[in-house]
């Protein structure tokens, strides 16, 4: 089963490499990884979707190992929490001018947008769940997908809910106190 973690980390060089190396060393497969700055320029937010064959046991190990990294401020498991999860895909479709209406119709059905038109192709931008993107790709495949890129999933809990924190004593670390949190062993 795939588990989704949100990790707040210090926005410093090498942090992404340390996190990815942790998963490699522990032999966990990262299904999706999306990283970006938060409203605090000193903090980045990672959304990590990872395959956990042993379920909660693996999820607990991942969280414990992430907290061992000095630059990790907070880790939340949002797998079983009410959350909004989105992925973005750009899909280049080889299409002649006489079939563009068909691609445009599919884009409208999926609430996607055509963001580029070339003489022999179009690029479709779609945002949504994995199932929605996979459905769009399935219908565009017979027309002719030339290239496709996805951002990876980003997730946010609904309302004021937090994700699950399994590490006692770790939930009192706040990203507003980045310099203090960086010194916590």
C-alpha positions as CSV (number, residue, x, y, z in Angstrom):
1,X,0.0,0.0,0.0
2,X,1.2,3.5,-0.7
3,X,1.5,6.0,2.2
4,X,1.7,9.7,1.9
5,X,4.0,11.8,4.2
6,X,4.3,15.5,4.4
7,X,7.7,16.6,5.7
8,X,8.7,20.1,6.6
9,X,12.5,20.5,6.2
10,X,15.0,23.3,6.3
11,X,15.4,25.0,2.9
12,X,19.1,24.2,2.5
13,X,21.3,22.6,-0.1
14,X,21.6,18.8,0.2
15,X,18.4,18.2,2.2
16,X,16.6,16.5,-0.7
17,X,19.6,14.3,-1.3
18,X,19.7,13.2,2.3
19,X,16.0,12.4,2.4
20,X,16.1,10.4,-0.9
21,X,19.2,8.6,0.3
22,X,17.4,7.6,3.5
23,X,14.7,5.8,1.4
24,X,17.3,4.2,-0.8
25,X,19.3,2.9,2.2
26,X,16.2,1.5,3.8
27,X,15.1,-0.1,0.5
28,X,11.8,1.8,0.3
29,X,10.5,2.7,-3.2
30,X,9.4,6.4,-3.6
31,X,6.4,6.4,-5.8
32,X,6.2,10.2,-5.9
33,X,8.2,13.1,-4.5
34,X,7.3,16.8,-4.8
35,X,9.2,19.6,-3.1
36,X,8.6,23.3,-2.8
37,X,9.1,26.3,-0.6
38,X,6.4,27.2,1.9
39,X,5.3,30.7,3.0
40,X,8.4,30.7,5.2
41,X,11.4,31.0,2.8
42,X,13.6,29.0,5.3
43,X,11.3,26.0,5.1
44,X,10.5,23.6,2.3
45,X,7.6,21.1,2.2
46,X,8.0,17.6,0.8
47,X,5.1,15.4,-0.2
48,X,6.4,11.9,-0.3
49,X,4.4,8.9,-1.5
50,X,6.1,5.7,-0.7
51,X,5.3,2.0,-1.0
52,X,5.0,0.4,2.4
53,X,4.5,-3.4,2.0
54,X,4.2,-3.9,5.8
55,X,1.7,-1.1,6.2
56,X,1.8,0.9,9.5
57,X,5.0,-0.9,10.6
58,X,6.9,0.5,7.6
59,X,5.2,3.9,8.0
60,X,6.4,4.1,11.6
61,X,10.0,3.2,10.5
62,X,9.9,5.8,7.8
63,X,8.8,8.6,10.2
64,X,11.3,7.6,12.8
65,X,14.1,7.6,10.3
66,X,13.1,11.0,8.8
67,X,13.3,12.5,12.3
68,X,16.8,11.3,12.6
69,X,17.8,13.7,9.8
70,X,18.9,17.0,11.3
71,X,17.2,19.2,8.7
72,X,13.8,17.6,9.2
73,X,11.4,19.8,11.2
74,X,8.1,17.9,11.2
75,X,6.7,14.7,9.6
76,X,3.0,13.9,9.2
77,X,1.4,10.8,7.7
78,X,-1.8,12.0,5.9
79,X,-2.6,8.6,4.3
80,X,-5.8,8.0,6.3
81,X,-6.6,11.6,7.0
82,X,-9.2,13.6,5.0
83,X,-7.0,15.3,2.5
84,X,-6.8,16.9,-0.9
85,X,-4.3,15.3,-3.2
86,X,-3.4,16.6,-6.7
87,X,-1.0,15.8,-9.5
88,X,-0.2,17.9,-12.6
89,X,0.6,16.4,-16.0
90,X,1.6,17.9,-19.3
91,X,0.8,15.6,-22.2
92,X,2.0,16.3,-25.7
93,X,-0.3,14.7,-28.3
94,X,0.6,14.3,-32.0
95,X,-2.6,15.5,-33.7
96,X,-3.4,16.8,-37.1
97,X,-5.4,20.1,-37.4
98,X,-8.5,18.1,-38.4
99,X,-8.5,16.1,-35.1
100,X,-7.8,19.0,-32.7
101,X,-11.5,19.4,-32.0
102,X,-11.5,15.8,-30.6
103,X,-8.6,16.5,-28.3
104,X,-10.2,19.8,-27.2
105,X,-13.4,18.0,-26.4
106,X,-11.6,15.5,-24.2
107,X,-9.8,18.3,-22.5
108,X,-13.1,20.0,-21.7
109,X,-14.6,16.7,-20.3
110,X,-11.6,16.3,-17.9
111,X,-11.4,20.1,-17.1
112,X,-8.0,20.1,-18.7
113,X,-6.5,22.9,-20.8
114,X,-4.6,23.1,-24.1
115,X,-1.6,25.2,-23.2
116,X,0.3,25.0,-26.5
117,X,-0.5,24.4,-30.1
118,X,2.1,23.5,-32.8
119,X,1.5,22.6,-36.4
120,X,1.6,18.9,-35.6
121,X,0.8,18.6,-31.9
122,X,-0.8,20.1,-28.8
123,X,0.2,20.1,-25.2
124,X,-2.6,19.4,-22.7
125,X,-2.3,20.4,-19.0
126,X,-4.4,18.4,-16.6
127,X,-4.5,18.7,-12.8
128,X,-6.3,16.2,-10.5
129,X,-6.1,12.8,-8.9
130,X,-4.0,10.0,-10.3
131,X,-7.1,8.3,-11.6
132,X,-8.3,11.4,-13.5
133,X,-4.9,11.7,-15.2
134,X,-4.7,8.0,-16.0
135,X,-8.2,8.2,-17.5
136,X,-7.2,11.2,-19.7
137,X,-4.0,9.4,-20.8
138,X,-6.0,6.3,-21.7
139,X,-8.2,8.3,-24.0
140,X,-5.3,10.2,-25.6
141,X,-3.1,7.1,-26.2
142,X,-5.0,6.0,-29.4
143,X,-4.6,9.6,-30.8
144,X,-0.9,9.5,-30.2
145,X,0.9,10.6,-27.0
146,X,4.4,11.8,-27.9
147,X,5.6,12.9,-24.5
148,X,4.3,13.1,-21.0
149,X,5.6,14.6,-17.7
150,X,4.1,14.6,-14.2
151,X,4.9,16.7,-11.2
152,X,4.2,14.1,-8.5
153,X,1.5,14.3,-5.9
154,X,1.1,17.1,-3.5
155,X,-1.3,16.7,-0.5
156,X,-2.8,18.9,2.2
157,X,-5.2,17.8,5.0
158,X,-8.7,19.2,4.9
159,X,-9.7,21.7,7.5
160,X,-7.4,22.3,10.5
161,X,-6.6,18.6,10.8
162,X,-3.0,17.5,11.0
163,X,-1.7,14.2,9.8
164,X,-0.7,11.4,12.1
165,X,2.5,11.9,14.1
166,X,3.8,8.7,15.5
167,X,6.9,10.0,17.2
168,X,6.1,11.2,20.8
169,X,7.5,14.6,21.6
170,X,8.2,15.5,18.0
171,X,4.9,17.3,17.3
172,X,6.0,20.3,19.5
173,X,8.6,21.3,16.9
174,X,7.2,24.1,14.8
175,X,8.7,25.4,11.6
176,X,8.5,29.0,12.8
177,X,11.4,28.1,15.1
178,X,13.6,26.7,12.3
179,X,17.0,27.7,13.9
180,X,15.9,26.2,17.3
181,X,14.5,23.0,15.6
182,X,17.8,22.6,13.7
183,X,19.7,22.2,17.0
184,X,17.3,19.5,18.3
185,X,19.0,16.1,18.1
